[in-house]
Amino acid sequence: MNKLWGNYPELTEELLQVKQIIKKNIRSREKYLQEAISPMIDSGGKMLRPAFVLLAGRFGKYDPKRMRQLAAAIEMLHVATLVHDDILDDSKFRRGIETVQYRYGKEYAVYIGDFLFCQCFCMLSEYEYTMESLKKISKSISSICLGEIRQYHFRYIKDINFRNYLRIISGKTAALFAISFFAGAKEGKCSDKICNLLTKVGYHMGIAFQIIDDILDYNGDMDTLGKSVQSDLKKGYYTLPLIYALEADRENRISNILEKPVLTEEDIAEVGRLVHAYGGCKKAGQMAARYTQKAFSYIERLPENGSKKIIRETASRLLERDY
């Protein structure tokens, strides 16, 4: 289990049980199907979304079996989106192992992702979850797809602004964070006030988390920028540090590089240096701080209990990190 949860043995044990539920639901007579999916389940992801489900549920009437099944379904949904993301990004590795698309091919990976989406809803059908939770989970899937469509639509558009960037990441990272907290609270029979507070915690944590990830892509050695930046730039996906740098670049130095038909490693390194020179990372960091502060302000309005403490500490580790 990821070291993020090392200080919380009870939660760690529950997350291990969630992982076992996922494994149970990907078992098939087709052994090769399980062999394709299991490594990704076992590869040591943070398990953030299922943890958020479990933590939110503890603000109400906690039913362990019901919550673990819901947490497993949400994580299954997340894994399905990762499989499809890897196809779009032509990624070779995810969590330190070969991706499904790299190992088995893109066509196979499409079907694997679709299978996981279907299994998510099969798992949800085993318990009588509220219609509101099911509707919001379905809406979140729609938001994720729209986020991907928006990202693709804005490829190579250098005047993309913060508002459009926000719409992209709201429909991806933030949507799943928010639904994880909401569904856990709703199925824990929390009040509408608590459900709304936890949803806002998840949304603002998700926005800040993604902005920080995008900043960290630019904070390595500028001569050897990370693979995420190289892939994003080559495919025309412009994240917030670059967006802010482009706005400040009156001489169009960055734009001139991005207009090249093929970007070399030297071009990508130069873009990285210019993003820092024009304050792109600094300004993006300020925006991340705003959303981080909003997340903490909603956390502080939650009732005092053990879950609130873990949520606060987890948010601090995720949103105030430099790795």
Long-range contacts (C-beta under 8 A, 24 or more apart in sequence): 1-44, 1-47, 2-44, 2-45, 2-46, 2-47, 4-46, 4-48, 4-314, 4-317, 5-47, 5-51, 7-313, 8-310, 11-51, 11-54, 11-55, 11-310, 14-54, 14-64, 14-68, 14-71, 15-47, 15-50, 15-51, 15-54, 15-71, 17-68, 18-47, 18-50, 18-54, 18-68, 18-71, 18-72, 18-75, 19-47, 19-72, 21-68, 21-69, 21-72, 21-123, 22-72, 22-75, 22-76, 22-79, 25-72, 25-76, 25-119, 25-122, 25-123, 26-116, 26-119, 33-112, 33-115, 36-100, 36-103, 36-104, 36-108, 36-112, 37-79, 37-100, 37-112, 37-116, 39-97, 39-98, 40-79, 40-82, 40-83, 40-94, 40-95, 40-97, 40-100, 41-79, 43-94, 43-95, 43-96, 43-97, 44-95, 44-96, 45-95, 47-75, 48-177, 48-180, 48-318, 49-74, 49-75, 49-78, 49-176, 49-177, 49-180, 50-74, 50-75, 50-180, 51-314, 52-177, 52-180, 52-181, 52-184, 52-202, 52-311, 53-180, 53-181, 53-183, 53-184, 54-184, 55-181, 55-184, 55-307, 55-310, 55-311, 56-180, 56-181, 56-182, 56-183, 56-184, 56-185, 56-188, 56-190, 56-198, 56-307, 57-184, 57-185, 57-187, 57-188, 58-188, 58-305, 58-306, 58-307, 59-185, 59-188, 59-190, 59-194, 59-198, 59-302, 59-303, 59-305, 59-307, 59-308, 60-185, 60-188, 60-189, 60-190, 60-194, 61-188, 61-189, 62-188, 63-187, 63-188, 66-127, 66-187, 67-184, 67-187, 67-188, 69-123, 69-126, 69-127, 70-124, 70-127, 70-129, 70-133, 70-183, 70-184, 70-187, 71-184, 72-123, 73-120, 73-121, 73-123, 73-124, 73-137, 74-120, 74-137, 74-176, 74-179, 74-180, 74-183, 76-116, 76-119, 76-120, 76-123, 77-116, 77-117, 77-120, 77-137, 77-140, 77-141, 77-176, 78-176, 79-116, 80-113, 80-114, 80-116, 80-117, 80-120, 81-113, 81-144, 81-172, 81-176, 83-109, 83-112, 83-113, 83-116, 84-109, 84-110, 84-113, 84-148, 85-148, 87-113, 88-148, 88-152, 89-231, 89-235, 90-231, 91-231, 117-141, 129-183, 129-187, 130-186, 130-187, 132-186, 133-182, 133-183, 133-186, 133-187, 136-179, 136-182, 136-183, 136-186, 137-179, 137-183, 140-175, 140-176, 140-178, 140-179, 143-170, 143-171, 143-172, 143-175, 144-171, 144-172, 144-175, 144-176, 145-171, 146-171, 147-171, 147-172, 147-175, 148-172, 151-237, 154-238, 155-235, 155-236, 155-237, 156-236, 156-258, 157-236, 157-238, 158-238, 158-246, 158-255, 158-258, 159-246, 160-238, 160-243, 161-243, 161-247, 162-240, 162-243, 162-244, 162-287, 165-238, 165-239, 165-240, 165-243, 166-207, 169-206, 169-207, 169-210, 169-211, 170-203, 170-206, 170-207, 172-210, 173-206, 173-207, 173-209, 173-210, 174-202, 174-203, 174-204, 174-205, 174-206, 174-207, 174-210, 175-206, 176-206, 177-202, 177-203, 177-205, 177-206, 177-209, 178-202, 178-203, 178-206, 194-302, 194-303, 197-298, 197-301, 197-302, 198-302, 200-294, 200-298, 201-295, 201-298, 201-299, 201-302, 201-311, 201-315, 204-291, 204-292, 204-294, 204-295, 204-298, 205-291, 205-295, 205-315, 205-318, 205-319, 207-291, 208-288, 208-289, 208-291, 208-292, 208-295, 208-319, 209-318, 209-319, 211-240, 211-284, 211-287, 211-288, 211-291, 212-285, 212-288, 212-318, 212-319, 212-321, 214-239, 214-240, 214-241, 214-284, 215-240, 215-241, 215-281, 215-284, 215-285, 215-288, 216-322, 216-323, 217-241, 218-242, 218-272, 218-275, 218-276, 218-280, 218-281, 219-281, 219-322, 222-269, 222-272, 222-273, 222-276, 223-269, 224-265, 224-269, 225-268, 225-269, 225-272, 229-268, 229-272, 230-265, 230-268, 233-258, 233-263, 233-268, 233-271, 234-263, 234-268, 240-280, 240-284, 240-287, 241-275, 241-280, 241-281, 241-283, 241-284, 242-271, 242-275, 242-280, 243-280, 244-278, 244-279, 244-280, 244-283, 244-284, 245-274, 245-275, 245-277, 245-278, 245-279, 245-280, 246-280, 248-278, 248-279, 248-280, 249-274, 249-278, 254-278, 288-319, 292-319, 292-320, 295-319
